[in-house]
Amino acid sequence: LYSSSMIMDLSSEEQERVAKIAANIYRPCCGNSTAFPDCNHGMAILGLVELMVDQGFADEQIYKAALAFNSYWFPQTYIDLAYYFKTKEKLEWKDIDPKRVLGAQYSSAQGYKGIKQLIQGAPTLQKGGSSCGA
């Protein structure tokens, strides 16, 4: 179904912008950027980015919305990341650039795994890992 129907008519410039933003948004379930939407989370974020680009939102607003979506899908990941930034970098969550958090260093499966190792003893919301399996 991917790209089988035209849902939004984006200009070539808008398509390029979508591709650039999507390449910088990772998700901890699959570890891939949204430019490679290999799960429902990736497809949903890609659709969100396309919709927001089509409606004229600024990149910063799109990254902020994407981070909110990822945070609802993977709450423990982003609680852990907030804990990491607070304890290791002395930064409050509200002061962190969403684009940075969504990058591979933090939001990919591999990046998050590395952060998790740095924050042994962090507060836990849930047991088990995040995935997109049913």
C-alpha positions as CSV (number, residue, x, y, z in Angstrom):
1,L,0.0,0.0,0.0
2,Y,3.0,2.3,0.6
3,S,2.8,5.1,-2.0
4,S,0.1,3.3,-4.0
5,S,-2.3,6.2,-3.8
6,M,-2.0,10.0,-3.9
7,I,-3.4,11.3,-0.7
8,M,-1.7,14.7,-0.6
9,D,-0.5,16.6,-3.6
10,L,2.9,17.9,-2.3
11,S,5.2,19.9,-4.5
12,S,8.7,18.7,-5.2
13,E,10.0,21.2,-2.7
14,E,7.6,19.9,-0.1
15,Q,8.5,16.3,-0.9
16,E,12.2,17.1,-0.4
17,R,11.4,18.8,2.9
18,V,9.4,15.7,4.0
19,A,12.3,13.4,3.1
20,K,14.8,15.6,5.0
21,I,12.7,15.7,8.1
22,A,11.8,12.0,7.9
23,A,15.5,11.1,7.6
24,N,16.1,12.7,11.0
25,I,13.2,11.1,12.9
26,Y,14.0,7.7,14.5
27,R,11.9,5.3,16.5
28,P,13.1,2.9,19.1
29,C,11.0,0.0,18.0
30,C,12.7,-0.7,14.7
31,G,15.7,1.6,14.9
32,N,15.1,3.0,11.5
33,S,14.4,6.6,10.4
34,T,11.0,7.5,9.2
35,A,12.4,7.8,5.7
36,F,12.3,3.9,5.9
37,P,8.8,3.4,7.3
38,D,9.0,-0.3,8.0
39,C,6.4,-0.4,10.7
40,N,3.1,1.2,11.6
41,H,4.9,3.8,13.8
42,G,7.1,4.8,10.9
43,M,4.1,5.1,8.5
44,A,2.1,7.1,11.0
45,I,5.0,9.5,11.7
46,L,5.6,9.8,7.9
47,G,1.9,10.7,7.4
48,L,2.1,13.2,10.2
49,V,5.2,14.9,8.6
50,E,3.5,15.0,5.2
51,L,0.3,16.4,6.6
52,M,2.2,19.1,8.6
53,V,4.4,20.0,5.7
54,D,1.3,20.3,3.5
55,Q,-0.4,22.5,6.1
56,G,2.7,24.8,6.3
57,F,4.0,24.0,9.8
58,A,7.6,25.0,10.6
59,D,10.2,22.2,10.9
60,E,10.5,22.8,14.6
61,Q,6.8,22.3,15.1
62,I,6.9,19.1,13.1
63,Y,9.8,17.7,15.2
64,K,7.9,18.6,18.4
65,A,4.8,16.8,17.2
66,A,6.8,13.8,16.2
67,L,8.5,13.6,19.6
68,A,5.1,13.8,21.2
69,F,3.9,10.9,19.1
70,N,7.0,8.8,19.8
71,S,6.6,9.6,23.5
72,Y,3.1,8.2,23.6
73,W,4.1,5.1,21.8
74,F,7.3,4.5,23.8
75,P,6.9,6.2,27.1
76,Q,9.7,4.4,28.9
77,T,12.2,5.3,26.2
78,Y,11.5,9.0,26.6
79,I,11.3,8.9,30.4
80,D,14.7,7.3,30.3
81,L,16.0,9.9,27.9
82,A,14.7,12.7,30.0
83,Y,16.4,11.1,33.0
84,Y,19.7,10.8,31.0
85,F,19.6,14.5,29.9
86,K,18.8,15.6,33.5
87,T,21.4,13.5,35.2
88,K,24.2,13.3,32.6
89,E,23.9,16.5,30.7
90,K,22.2,18.7,33.3
91,L,19.4,19.7,30.9
92,E,15.7,19.9,31.5
93,W,13.5,18.0,29.1
94,K,11.7,21.2,28.1
95,D,15.1,22.7,27.0
96,I,16.1,19.8,24.7
97,D,15.7,20.3,20.9
98,P,13.2,17.7,19.7
99,K,15.2,17.2,16.5
100,R,18.2,16.2,18.6
101,V,16.2,13.7,20.7
102,L,14.6,12.1,17.6
103,G,18.0,11.5,16.0
104,A,19.7,8.1,15.8
105,Q,21.9,8.8,18.8
106,Y,18.9,8.8,21.1
107,S,15.7,7.5,19.4
108,S,17.0,4.6,17.3
109,A,16.9,1.1,18.9
110,Q,20.7,1.1,18.9
111,G,21.1,4.6,20.3
112,Y,18.6,4.1,23.0
113,K,20.2,0.8,24.0
114,G,23.5,2.8,24.5
115,I,21.8,5.4,26.6
116,K,20.0,2.8,28.7
117,Q,23.4,1.3,29.6
118,L,24.5,4.7,30.9
119,I,21.5,5.2,33.2
120,Q,21.4,2.1,35.3
121,G,18.9,2.5,38.1
122,A,16.7,5.0,36.2
123,P,13.0,5.1,37.3
124,T,11.0,2.5,35.5
125,L,7.5,2.8,34.1
126,Q,7.2,-0.6,32.4
127,K,8.9,-3.9,32.1
128,G,10.2,-5.2,28.8
129,G,11.3,-3.5,25.7
130,S,9.4,-1.5,23.1
131,S,8.5,-3.1,19.9
132,C,6.0,-3.0,17.1
133,G,5.1,-6.6,17.2
134,A,1.5,-7.6,17.9
